[in-house]
Amino acid sequence: MTEADLELLKPLFETYNIHVLSQGTMVTKVNDHDAQLDAKGYMPDQLIQVVLEIISTDLRAEWFKRKHG
């Protein structure tokens, strides 16, 4: 992905309340998680998958906390 591709993708993430910060092609934060993902090494669908994996970890942890308090 190029920096321009990443900039097009970021507002789509925002639509789903996923906040992605970047510097150039380097994704530095996904919501509250620090990240070091260089978008140059990903196709758009691959980067989406990685970001969703980060978010799904949060969802699983929250579910577990609510269930097992």
CORJOSUL-V576853 format. One record per run of one state. SS is the DSSP state (@ for helix, = for strand, . for the rest). FROM is the first residue (numbers start at 1). TO is the last residue. Records with the same first field share a line. If there is no record, write none. Layout:
BEGIN
SS=FROM-TO + FROM-TO
END
This chain:
BEGIN
.=1-2 + 16-19 + 24-25 + 31-32 + 42-43 + 69-69
@=3-15 + 39-41 + 44-68
==20-23 + 26-30 + 33-38
END
